[in-house]
Amino acid sequence: MKENNFNIDITKGIEGVIWKSIDESIHLKSIESFYTLNNFINDILLLSIKEYSLVTYTKYINIPASYIITTNKFLKNDISYHEIHTFCIKRILELFQYILEYKLSYSIPLDYTKTNQIEIESIQKTNNLIYLTINSFNRFYEVSS
């Protein structure tokens, strides 16, 4: 999945199906189904980070923020959606915290003494991932406010 080595997207075309399934699991208030689908999204995002696949990461990073749009829509008309709404928020916050902690702590070791060996390309890729994550988190924040 590394973009530098080849340009194959193994998830091409399934993001719409996954999103419809997530939407349906929220509509049915099925925390178990949502949890499974959300874990799939998380796995794709984390693999995208590991492989520096910005194309795939960009496609999937905004999906978690969309959970709130969906749950808000149902919650406005039916308070029984509160449990899944709260669960979605927790999952989003856990994901974003993990991504930011991972990328901020592992991009360059803090005790790195040989600055001539720091790879600028790696720092740029890390910055791109952090930028996309923060933008998605801002989208989540705007929606949930």
Salt bridges, closest charged atoms under 4 A:
ASP9 OD2 - LYS59 NZ 2.24
GLU15 OE1 - LYS59 NZ 3.65
ASP78 OD2 - LYS29 NZ 3.97
GLU94 OE1 - ARG91 NH1 3.56
GLU121 OE2 - LYS125 NZ 3.14
